[in-house]
């Protein structure tokens, strides 16, 4: 147990160093070789680098510390293929830094779950495979079957297994500290953008409408309005219920996106506070004391975010199951 604690502390220190390193590198400001911005006197390379970092940090505006940290949470294009002379056509095929991490997520899912699939056939499984099998059974029994029932829910198990683990893997990948500013060293949480969460929510909306019509016919739209309403209220209630139908996937989009982005922004803010306090104290040696609470807060939020990764995957998947089931069985 003592060894596990030591390893945990070492990992948190390593994490803190990696989280802080992009911010430290952000302060680099090239100056004339052999002189420092503060004094202009020749120094060694190490002294020159330290002085240039400190000088540039003190020259930055207070808001720039936070803008720079927050910029790492904004998607950006990394490759635009030249498929057509028309740049507007080429932009349609632009690859953003979000997409490669989704591909990595899919690859990891294959690596993890192919042995799980094989274990059902061979009957042999290692401890990690047994853990993942337990997760699969939990999603099937406690999420899908508990809402849809075994008979009807069996057909939906593969879909919601993929939804849960696809979101969970993307969230977990986003917890890996970045080692640089740009792809591939800058690791991005794909679910931290509404484009990804919105696409997942649109799939849920399409299934809600498609399966609702398949199960109820065109009466699906008629059943949106409660029976027995006075005739003048029918158009109003139809519009309200139609809006509520669209609000459900919108809520899925915002909930997952906002929760994943918020944790990263809080950690980035904690790191930016270190440099803000350094500037406020004029680079005095006492500014190093602010490192402890700021870094402690960043690590604390990181631990909470590790829990939120699975929680948000659960919430998105479980709500999707409920929304689809309710669309199919409107009388419920």
N, C-alpha and C positions, 0 to 999 in steps of 0.2 A: 504494500500500500504506500509506504514511504517512497519507494522508487517511482510509482505512478505519479505521486504528487510532484516529485522533482522533474519528471518528464513533462508534466502539464505546465509547470512554471516556466521551464525552458522553452516550450512551444509558444506560450503567451509572450515571452520576451522576444522570440524570433518574429512572431506576428507583429508586435509593436514596432520592431525595427523596419519591417517591410512596409507597414502602413505609413510610417513616418518618412520613409526614404523618398517617395515621389514628391512629398512636400519639400524635403530638403533639396532635392535636385531642382525643384522649381525656382529656387533662389539663385541658381547659377547665372552670372552675368559676366560675359567676357570683357576683360579690360586689357590694357596694354601690358605685355609681358614684362615682369620685373618690377612693377610698381603696384601699390595698393591704392584704391580709390580714396581711402581716408587720409593717407599721409604722403603718398607719392614716392616713398622710399623703397629701394630694392629690398626684397626679402626672398627667402627660400620658397619653393613651390607650395609647400604645405601652408605656410603662413600667408602666402599670396591668395590661395584658394579660400582659406578661412575668412580673411579680411574682405574678399570680394563677396562672399556669401553674406556676411554680416552687414556690409554696406548696402547691398541691394535689398536685403530684408527691411532695413530701416527706411529705405527710400520708397518702398511700396505703400500705396494707400491702404487703409485698414480694410476696406471692402475687397481689395484684390486678393487677400489671403483666402477668403471664402469663395470668391469667384473661381479662383484657380482650382481649389479642391472640388467644387461642385461640377466643374467642367468635365471631370472624369465619369460623371453619370449621364452624359449626353451622348446619344448615338451619333456616329459620324461615318461617312463613306470611306471605305478602304480600297475599293477597286471598281472601276467603271469600264466594262468591256467595249471595244470599238467594233460593234456589230453593224453599224449603219453610219452613213455620212451625217445623218440627223442626230444631233446631240440629245434631243428630247427622247428619241427612241433608245439611245444608249443608257440614258438615266433610268429608264424603266427596269434595266437589268443590273443596276448598281448593287454591289454587295456592301453591306454595312457591318460594322464590327460586332453587331448582335448575332448575325447569322452563323459565322463559324463556330461560335460557342454553342449554338443549338445543334450543329452537326457533331460537335464533340460530345454533347449530351446524348445524342442518338447512338453514337459509337459506344459510349460507356454503357448504355442500356443493353446493347447487344452483348458486350463482354460480360456483364453481370448476369443477364437473364437467360442466355443460351445454356449455361451450366444448370440453371434452375429447371429449364425445360427438359434437359437431358436427365436430370435426377429423377424425374417422375417415371422415366422409362427404365432406367438402370436400377433404381432403388438405392443408389449410393449418393451421398451428399456430404460435403465438408461443412464445418460450422457456419461459414459465411453464407453458403448456399441455403442452409437450413433457416438462417435468419431471414433471408430474402423470401424464402417460401412462406415463412410465417407472415411477412408483410403482405404477400399476395393473398393468402387466405383471409387475413384481417380485412383487406379492402373488399374481397368478395363477400364475406359473411356479415361484417359489421357495417358496411356502407351500401353495397348494391342489394344484397338479399334482404337487409333490414328494411329497406324502403320499397323495393319492387317485388319482393318475394322470390323464392327460389325458381319457380317455373318460368316466370316472365323475365326475371333478372339475369338468368343464365346467358342469354344472348348478348347482354350488355357488359358482361364482366370484362372481356378483352378491351373494349373501348375505355372503360373507366380505370382499368389497370394502367393502360398507356397514359391516360390523362394525368392520373395521380403521380406516377413516377416521372413523366416528362417534366412536369412542373417542379417536382421535388429535386430532380437532378439539376435543373437549371438554377434553382435557388441555391443549392449546395455549391455548385461551381462558382457562383458569385461570392462565396465566402472565402475563396482562395485569395490571399493578398496579392496585389499586382506588384511586379518587379520593375515596371517602367511606365512611360506615359502613353505609348501607342501600341496598337495590335502588333504582335501577339503577346507582348509582355504585360499589357494592360488588360486584365481579365474583367469582363463585363457581365453583369447579371441581366440575362435576356428578359426576364420577367419584370425588370425594373423599367420597362418602356411600355406605353399603352398600345404600341403596334403589335407586340407579341400577345399581351393579355387580351387585347381586343379581338385578335384573330381566333384565339381559343374560345372567347365568349361568342363569337359569330357562329362557330361550329355548334355550340350549345343552342343558340337561337334557331338555327336551321333544323336541328333535330327536334326542337320543341314544336315548331310549326309543321315540319314534314311528318313526324310521327303522330302529331295531333290530328292532322288531316287524314292520315292513313287509318287511324283508329276510329275517328268520328265522322269522316267525310267533311263536306263543306259546313256541316253543323258545328264544326270546331269554332268558327267565327261567331255563329249564332249563340253558342253556349258561353261566350265571353260575357254576355249580359245575363244577370240573374233573372230567373223566371218570376213572373207575377208583378213586374214593375209597371207603374202607370205608363201609358204610351208616350207622353211628352218627355219622360225621363230616359227612354230607351236610347235615343241618339247620344245623349250626354254620357250615359253609362258606357255605351259602346266605345266612345272615344277614350274615356278614362281607362277602361279595361285594356284597350289596345295599347295605350301609352304604358300601362303597368307591365304589359307583355314585353315591351321594348326596354323598360327600365331594368328588368332582371339581368339580362346580359351586360347592360351598362354598369350595373352595380358590381358584377363579377369582374369586369375590366378594371374599374377604379380600385376596388378593394385589394386585389393582388398587386397591381402596379404601385399603388400608394404605399402599401406596407413594405414592399421590397425596396422601394426607392428611399423611403423615410429613414430606414436603418443606416443606409450608406451615407445619407446626408448628415445624420447626427454624428457618425464616426468622423466624417470629413470636417465637420465643424469643430469637433474636439481637437483634431490635429491642427486646424487653422488657428485655434485659440492660443496654441503654444507660441506661434510666431507673432500673433497680435500682442500678447503680453510682453514679448521680447521687445517689440517696437515701443510699447507704452512706457517701458522702463529704460528705454534708451540703450538697450543691449547690455545693461548691467548684469553682473554675475548672479544677482538675486533672481533674474528672469528664469534661470534654470530650475528654480523651485516650482514654477508653474507646470513643468513637464510631468511631475508625479500625478497631480489630480486630473490633468487633461488626458494623459495617457491611460490612467486608471478608468476614466469615464469611457474612453474609446473601447477598451477591452471589455468593460461591463456591457456596453451596448452590443458588442460583437457576440458575446455569449448569449444574450437575449435573442439576437437575430438568428443564431444557430437553431434556437427552438422555433422561431417564427417560420423558418423555411419549411418545416414539415407541417406546421399548423396551417399555413396558408394553402399548401397543396391539398390538405384535408378539406378545408373550408370550400375551396373552389370546386373540388370534385364532388363533395357531398351535396352542395347546393345545386350543382348541375344535375345530379341524379334526381333530386327532388323536383326541380323545374321540369325536367323531361317527363317524369312520371305524372306530375300534375297536369301537364298538357295532354297526355294520353288518356288520363282518367279525370275529366273535368268535373264529374259528379262528386269527386272526393275533395 
